[in-house]
Amino acid sequence: MDSPFKDDALKGKVALLTGGGSGIGFEISTQFGKHGASIAIMGRRRQALDAAVSALASLGIPAIGFEGDVRKPEDARRVVESTFQHYGRIDILVNAAAGNFLVSAEDLSPNGFRTVMDIDSVGTFTMCHEVLKYLKKGGPGRTSSSGGVILNISATLHYTASWYQIHVSAAKAAVDATTRNLALEWGTDYDIRVNGIAPGPISDTPGMSKLVPEEITNKSMDHMTLYKLGEKWDIAMAAVYLASDAGKYVNGSILPVDGGHWLSRPRHLPKDAVKQLSRAIEKKSRTAPVGLPKSKL
Ligand SMILES: NC(=O)c1ccc[n+]([C@@H]2O[C@H](COP(=O)([O-])OP(=O)(O)OC[C@H]3O[C@@H](n4cnc5c(N)ncnc54)[C@H](OP(=O)(O)O)[C@@H]3O)[C@@H](O)[C@H]2O)c1
């Protein structure tokens, strides 16, 4: 699908994306590139980075891949510095790197819980911390008079509760809290806008194929009124909006992009029956005696 944004919405910007070599992160890299940005992607697998960089290059998008683990502060520092050395500036950081697997709380070891917290939450904070000096207003390499932009990718799992996702729910709740707190502190002190995107279930992603295999997808659709899979494009368009000047007054927001899925619950009454039932209840309440206290207290 074509983008509704102008081709030059991110012209001249440099974006560093963790997890930018696959899934949602790669689509954001692609759309940022198509809107004029130069791309640096960070991930642990050299092969995946190389494949992503050549796919971007084939679209004419300047791209480079840096191997690194967001759990290691020295990797985070090296990748941020290498991005700056390579392009001479950094304008946007997207934190999309994450770990996930289905497991019941009972079977999850504290170590497994900690690993996901380390990648998603601590990793996000570490990357933000390392990039601060480049993104802040007046920082090295900044040519505009404003600060840069941070986008943290979370989820909607923790808005309610999610089966077999206690580790990710906790980690993404921490990511959202980090987004809001940085928006307050760094928005005020350094003119950096920090926002989040909370994707719903997105088709054709490693995340979905790991967590919701085909059989479960079909079953979920029967039970959830608003269940509809999103596309990576949907998340990337939200990212272009938030990273570009279109979102210049947006700071500290976490945008759910899930088609309203997290609000979904089974209908307890057929629509046709609502009028009839409420009329009957209304009638009953009018004939019921009033003013007599029922409590024995
Ligand atoms: N897919 C969905 O339906 C969905 C729904 C809600 C939220 N999300 C969120 O959207 C983001 C992308 O998800 P996705 O499904 O597209 O999955 P994905 O492609 O598997 O994204 C994970 C990426 O993060 C990188 N990564 C993982 N651990 C890392 C580490 N320690 N250091 C550096 N990079 C690391 C991976 O590359 P390497 O393995 O090479 O390091 C990979 O490129 C995630 O934050 C996810 O939680 C996805």
The ligand as an SDF file (V2000), in Angstrom:
LIG
                    3D

 48 52  0  0  0  0  0  0  0  0999 V2000
    4.6470   -9.2140   15.9010 N   0  0  0  0  0  0  0  0  0  0  0  0
    3.6360   -8.7560   16.6070 C   0  0  0  0  0  0  0  0  0  0  0  0
    2.4790   -9.1060   16.3620 O   0  0  0  0  0  0  0  0  0  0  0  0
    3.9120   -7.7920   17.7360 C   0  0  0  0  0  0  0  0  0  0  0  0
    2.8600   -7.4140   18.5860 C   0  0  0  0  0  0  0  0  0  0  0  0
    3.1140   -6.5180   19.6180 C   0  0  0  0  0  0  0  0  0  0  0  0
    4.3830   -5.9990   19.7960 C   0  0  0  0  0  0  0  0  0  0  0  0
    5.3890   -6.3620   18.9670 N   0  0  0  0  0  0  0  0  0  0  0  0
    6.7280   -5.7830   19.1610 C   0  0  0  0  0  0  0  0  0  0  0  0
    7.2380   -5.3100   17.9200 O   0  0  0  0  0  0  0  0  0  0  0  0
    8.6640   -5.4780   17.8760 C   0  0  0  0  0  0  0  0  0  0  0  0
    9.0720   -6.3080   16.6630 C   0  0  0  0  0  0  0  0  0  0  0  0
    8.4740   -7.5810   16.7210 O   0  0  0  0  0  0  0  0  0  0  0  0
    8.5120   -8.6660   15.5420 P   0  0  0  0  0  0  0  0  0  0  0  0
    7.4330   -9.6200   15.7850 O   0  0  0  0  0  0  0  0  0  0  0  0
    8.6160   -7.9930   14.2370 O   0  0  0  0  0  0  0  0  0  0  0  0
    9.8170   -9.5420   15.9350 O   0  0  0  0  0  0  0  0  0  0  0  0
   11.2620   -9.7550   15.4590 P   0  0  0  0  0  0  0  0  0  0  0  0
   11.4400   -9.5080   14.0090 O   0  0  0  0  0  0  0  0  0  0  0  0
   11.6680  -11.0670   15.9850 O   0  0  0  0  0  0  0  0  0  0  0  0
   12.0080   -8.6010   16.2490 O   0  0  0  0  0  0  0  0  0  0  0  0
   12.9850   -8.8100   17.1040 C   0  0  0  0  0  0  0  0  0  0  0  0
   14.2560   -8.1330   16.5430 C   0  0  0  0  0  0  0  0  0  0  0  0
   15.0130   -7.7410   17.6500 O   0  0  0  0  0  0  0  0  0  0  0  0
   16.3460   -8.1820   17.4810 C   0  0  0  0  0  0  0  0  0  0  0  0
   16.8470   -8.5180   18.8150 N   0  0  0  0  0  0  0  0  0  0  0  0
   16.3550   -9.4360   19.6780 C   0  0  0  0  0  0  0  0  0  0  0  0
   17.0830   -9.4650   20.7930 N   0  0  0  0  0  0  0  0  0  0  0  0
   18.0760   -8.5530   20.6280 C   0  0  0  0  0  0  0  0  0  0  0  0
   19.1550   -8.1170   21.4350 C   0  0  0  0  0  0  0  0  0  0  0  0
   19.3730   -8.6380   22.6490 N   0  0  0  0  0  0  0  0  0  0  0  0
   19.9610   -7.1400   20.9640 N   0  0  0  0  0  0  0  0  0  0  0  0
   19.7540   -6.5970   19.7400 C   0  0  0  0  0  0  0  0  0  0  0  0
   18.7500   -6.9650   18.9300 N   0  0  0  0  0  0  0  0  0  0  0  0
   17.9240   -7.9320   19.3650 C   0  0  0  0  0  0  0  0  0  0  0  0
   16.2670   -9.4140   16.5730 C   0  0  0  0  0  0  0  0  0  0  0  0
   17.4570   -9.5770   15.8200 O   0  0  0  0  0  0  0  0  0  0  0  0
   18.5990  -10.6060   16.2990 P   0  0  0  0  0  0  0  0  0  0  0  0
   17.9150  -11.8750   16.6870 O   0  0  0  0  0  0  0  0  0  0  0  0
   19.4870  -10.7330   15.1070 O   0  0  0  0  0  0  0  0  0  0  0  0
   19.3010   -9.9580   17.4460 O   0  0  0  0  0  0  0  0  0  0  0  0
   15.0930   -9.0390   15.6670 C   0  0  0  0  0  0  0  0  0  0  0  0
   15.5490   -8.3110   14.5490 O   0  0  0  0  0  0  0  0  0  0  0  0
    9.0310   -6.1100   19.2070 C   0  0  0  0  0  0  0  0  0  0  0  0
    9.3740   -5.1030   20.1150 O   0  0  0  0  0  0  0  0  0  0  0  0
    7.7490   -6.7940   19.6430 C   0  0  0  0  0  0  0  0  0  0  0  0
    7.6800   -6.9870   21.0330 O   0  0  0  0  0  0  0  0  0  0  0  0
    5.1930   -7.2620   17.9450 C   0  0  0  0  0  0  0  0  0  0  0  0
  1  2  1  0
  2  3  2  0
  2  4  1  0
  4  5  1  0
  4 48  2  0
  5  6  2  0
  6  7  1  0
  7  8  2  0
  8  9  1  0
  8 48  1  0
  9 10  1  0
  9 46  1  0
 10 11  1  0
 11 12  1  0
 11 44  1  0
 12 13  1  0
 13 14  1  0
 14 15  2  0
 14 16  1  0
 14 17  1  0
 17 18  1  0
 18 19  2  0
 18 20  1  0
 18 21  1  0
 21 22  1  0
 22 23  1  0
 23 24  1  0
 23 42  1  0
 24 25  1  0
 25 26  1  0
 25 36  1  0
 26 27  1  0
 26 35  1  0
 27 28  2  0
 28 29  1  0
 29 30  1  0
 29 35  2  0
 30 31  1  0
 30 32  2  0
 32 33  1  0
 33 34  2  0
 34 35  1  0
 36 37  1  0
 36 42  1  0
 37 38  1  0
 38 39  2  0
 38 40  1  0
 38 41  1  0
 42 43  1  0
 44 45  1  0
 44 46  1  0
 46 47  1  0
M  CHG  2   8   1  16  -1
M  END
$$$$
